[in-house]
Amino acid sequence: MTQQSILSYIESRDMRIMKRVHRWKAPAWVRQWMICATRGGDGWLWYVVCAAILVFGGAEGYHAVCESSMAAAVGIFLFLWLKRATGRKRPCAIEPHCWASLLPPDQFSFPSGHTITAFAVAVPLMLHFPELGAALLFCALSIALSRVMLGMHFLSDVMAGALLGIVLGYGAHALVVR
């Protein structure tokens, strides 16, 4: 398969999923969950989590928050650059959504910045505090899912964002000397 045929295949799958999602009249609880998840992914959720870890996590918490902050900062620069470089339109700019009316933070879709940041923050925290792993993973996955469900991103945008965030999180963890 050529690079063009692979990209064409991904795009056709993304469009098919987008059309299904945009036409699904989700139950009220799903709508609330998705809106809360995406709003948490705006940053405040991670600020609260990191503040709690700094207060209750001791020296280990300090290292975890430093790693998460470093990974998130690199992730922000990376997704801003990639969005401008790729210029991919958001699903909500291509087809209206049947129930979501949130406005996107910018005009470009690839990759999902919310997802990069969610995984970049969650991974180092999970590595330092495995007992929080299930909750942190739930939050990161909810944020990623919300971006697709609300028409802000295609599935490939959040999959790429999750992969980049995971790599950044592990990379920051490996770089910090203890």
N, C-alpha and C positions, 0 to 999 in steps of 0.2 A: 504494500500500500504506500502511496506517495503521501507526502505531508499534506498536500491539498485535499486528497481524498479523506484523510483522517480528520482534518478540520471540518470538512463538509459533513462527515458523519456525525461529529460532535454537535455541530450547529443544527442539523436536522433533528437530533434527539432533544436538544435544548428547546427548540421551537415547539416540538410536540408536547413536552412536559409543561412549558409555559402556557400553552393554550388550555391544557387540562386544568392547571392550577388557577388560571385567571377566570375560568368559568365555574369553578367549584364554589358552591355556596356553603362555606364551612359553618359548623355549629358555633354558637356564641362562645363556648369555652375555648375552642381552637383559635378563634379570632383574638380573644383576650390574651391567651398564652403567647401568640405570635407577636402581638403588639408589645406586650410586656418584655418579651425576650429581645426584640429589636431595640427597644428603649434602654434596656439594661446594657445592651451591646454598644450603646452610644458612649459608654465609658463609666458611668456612675457605678454600675455593679462592680466593676473591677477596682475602682477606687475604694469602695466600701470593703471588699474582700481583702485587698492589700493592706488597708488601714487596720483591719482586725488581725491580720497575720503579723503585722508589725507590733501590735500591742500584746498579743498573746503567744507569738511564735518564738520569742527569744532570738538568739543569734541565728538560728536556722531560718527563722522568719525573715530576718534582715537579708540573708543571702537569697532566699526565694524571691523576695520582692525586688531586689536589685536585678536578678536574672530576668524576671518577668518584665520589668521596666525597660531593660536593655533590648530584649526581644521585641517588645511592643514598639519602641521608638524606631528600630530598624524596619519593622513591619510597616509602619506609617510611611516612612520615606519610600519604601519599596512599592507599596500599593499606589501611592500618589504618582510615582514615576511610571509604573506599568499602565495605569489608567490612561495617562496622557499618551503613552507610546502606542497602546492598542486602539484606543478610541471606540471601543465597543459600546453600542447603544444599550440602555437598560430595557428590560422587558416592558416596564410600564410606559416607555416611550414608543414602543412598537404596537402594543395592544392594551386597551384599557382593562383594568382589573374589576371584577364584579363587586367586590366589597371593601377592598383596601383603598384608603385615600391618603396615605402618608406621602409626603413629598420626599424625593431622594435628596441626599446631601450634596450630590454633584451629578453631572450628566453621564458619566461613564460607568460601565458595569464590571469590566474585568480588570483585576480580580476583586473579590469581596473584601473590603477593608475591615468591616465588622468581624468577618470570619478569621482573617489573618490575626487580628488583634486578640480575639477570643482564645484561639489556640496558642498564640505566642505567650499570653499571660498564663493560661491554664496549665500548660505542660511543665514549666519549671515549678509551679506551685504543687502540682501532683507529684513531681519527683522528690520534693522535700517533705511533703505531707501526704503520703499515700492514702491515709484514712479519709482525706477530703476528695480523693480521686473521682468517685462516682458523682458527687455533687458538682464538681468542677467540670467534668466531662458532660454532664447533663446540661449545664449552663452553656458551654461552648457549642454543643450540638443544637441546642434550642435556638441560639443566636443564628447559627448557620442556616437552619431550617426556616427560620422566620424570614430571612432575606429572600428565599425562593418563594415562600408562601405569600409574602406581601408584594411580590412583583418587582422587587428591587434588583434581583440578580437571577441569572440562569444557573442551573445546577452545576455546570462546569465552572462557573465563577466561584461558587462556594467550595467546590471540591479542590480547586487550585488554591484558594485562600486557606483552607484547612491544611493542605500539604505544606504550603509555605510557612504558615504559623507553627506547625509542628516542628519543621526543620529549624526555624528561628529559635523556638523554645529549647530544643535539645542543644542547639549550637551555643546559646547563651549559657546554658547549664554547664556545658563542657568548657567554656572559656573562663568562667569565674573560678579563680583559684581560692581554695579554702585552706 
